[in-house]
Amino acid sequence: MLVFAGIPLVCLEMSVGQRAGYRSPLKSWRSLEPNLKWIGFASFMNLLICTFYYCLMVTWCFYYLCFSLTSSLPWNECALFTEKVNNSRTVDAECEANPAAYFWFRNTLDISDDLSHSHGKKKNRVKH
């Protein structure tokens, strides 16, 4: 896909921009043909979406880098939780099955347990 679409489109955009002499992709495509200004808008939107995506990926990398500098990795083992009802210490069954996935979904992404608990406070748990 890159060879047949990506590289030719980049070369086409560069040649159109060089021919038009504008710094804006919207103005460059409009100077070539007024009906083609949507191509410049689409390239700008593509740039914006890719920028947001890669900023998010870099943020997650720094998030995990900070956690990896600690003495014990939080996604290696499950934390014990004290339930408010009877003060018993239990390990969540989901965390026991796959601690790394539990850390990703429950701590990093902060996803709730199910749709009925999707807003407001989640389960009251105190880490020990």
C-alpha positions as a printed Julia matrix, in Angstrom:
128×3 Matrix{Float64}:
   0.0     0.0    0.0
   2.84    2.35   0.82
   4.57    1.73  -2.51
   1.43    2.03  -4.63
  -0.42    4.81  -2.8
   1.63    6.48  -0.06
   4.83    7.4   -1.85
   3.13    8.56  -5.11
   0.72   10.75  -3.12
   3.56   12.33  -1.15
   5.45   13.04  -4.39
   2.28   14.46  -5.95
   1.64   16.74  -2.97
   5.24   17.95  -2.97
   5.19   18.69  -6.7
   1.85   20.53  -6.47
   3.11   22.56  -3.5
   6.36   23.4   -5.3
   4.52   24.39  -8.48
   2.01   26.57  -6.63
   4.56   28.15  -4.29
   2.14   28.28  -1.35
   2.78   27.02   2.14
  -0.79   25.86   2.65
  -1.96   22.58   1.07
  -5.45   24.01   0.68
  -4.19   26.99  -1.36
  -1.85   24.78  -3.39
  -4.59   22.42  -4.55
  -7.03   25.29  -5.11
  -4.51   27.06  -7.38
  -4.2    23.9   -9.46
  -7.96   23.42  -9.77
 -10.58   25.16  -7.57
 -12.6    21.95  -7.18
  -9.58   20.12  -5.71
  -9.31   22.18  -2.53
 -10.92   19.31  -0.6
  -7.73   17.26  -1.18
  -5.74   19.9    0.72
  -8.33   19.84   3.5
  -8.18   16.03   3.64
  -4.37   16.07   3.88
  -4.59   18.59   6.73
  -7.15   16.43   8.58
  -4.93   13.38   8.08
  -2.01   15.28   9.58
  -4.12   16.36  12.56
  -5.41   12.84  13.27
  -1.92   11.32  13.02
  -0.53   13.98  15.36
  -3.15   13.22  18.03
  -2.61    9.48  17.65
   1.17    9.64  18.02
   0.95   12.07  20.94
  -1.24    9.53  22.72
   1.2     6.69  21.98
   4.16    8.72  23.28
   2.19    9.6   26.42
   1.5     5.92  27.12
   5.2     5.15  26.57
   6.21    7.76  29.14
   3.5     6.47  31.51
   4.92    2.95  31.37
   8.5     4.25  31.5
   7.78    5.98  34.81
   6.26    2.79  36.23
   9.15    0.67  34.96
  11.62    2.75  36.96
  10.06    1.59  40.25
  11.4    -1.36  42.21
   8.38   -3.63  41.6
   6.29   -3.48  38.45
   2.58   -2.98  39.22
   1.48   -5.18  36.31
   3.44   -8.22  37.54
   1.35   -9.02  40.58
  -2.14   -8.33  41.82
  -2.8    -5.93  44.66
  -4.82   -7.06  47.64
  -8.04   -5.16  48.18
  -9.94   -4.71  51.43
 -13.67   -4.82  50.99
 -15.71   -2.43  53.13
 -18.38   -5.01  53.99
 -16.45   -7.54  56.05
 -12.83   -6.23  56.04
 -11.59   -9.34  54.26
  -8.55   -9.12  52.0
  -9.22  -10.57  48.56
  -7.57  -10.61  45.16
  -9.74   -9.78  42.18
 -10.28  -12.89  40.02
  -9.77  -10.89  36.82
  -6.43   -9.61  38.1
  -5.38  -13.08  39.15
  -6.04  -14.41  35.64
  -3.94  -11.78  33.81
  -2.31   -9.02  35.92
  -0.9    -7.12  32.92
  -4.29   -6.88  31.18
  -5.91   -5.92  34.48
  -3.4    -3.09  34.97
  -3.93   -1.9   31.38
  -7.74   -1.86  31.44
  -8.46   -0.97  35.07
  -5.59    1.38  35.98
  -4.26    2.87  32.76
  -7.5     3.2   30.79
  -9.71    3.31  33.93
 -12.43    1.17  32.35
 -15.33    0.18  34.59
 -16.33   -3.4   35.33
 -19.51   -3.42  33.25
 -22.04   -1.12  31.58
 -24.21   -0.79  34.7
 -21.24    0.79  36.52
 -20.03    2.91  33.61
 -20.43    6.31  35.26
 -19.98    7.73  38.71
 -17.83    6.01  41.29
 -16.62    2.52  40.63
 -16.29   -0.13  43.32
 -14.95    1.22  46.58
 -11.59   -0.46  46.99
  -8.68    0.44  49.18
  -5.27   -0.86  48.09
  -3.03   -2.35  50.78
